[in-house]
Amino acid sequence: MISIILGIIFIAFTVFAVLPMCPLNWGADVINFLKGSVPVLAAFIGLICLFIGAADLKDKKEAKLEEKSEEEASKEDN
């Protein structure tokens, strides 16, 4: 319950701080921050995608090897 109340308070403060008619008027600063952080965020997302892709390829290779060894084990039993 407290997290919902805090969430509402923080969202209200954000709206208050960004609106141009309010005294803080941080809208331009927020836009500049977002413009600067997008390339860094894109680089991190790309890096994470590379790690996920490499792990996926490794998992597929291990699954094929395990499947192959199971087939060989079942052939030896017969």
Secondary structure, DSSP 8 states (H G I E B T S, - for coil): -HHHHHHHHHHHHHHHHH-TTSSS--HHHHHHHHHHHHHHHHHHHHHHHHHHHHHHHHHHHHHHHHHHHHHHHHHHH-
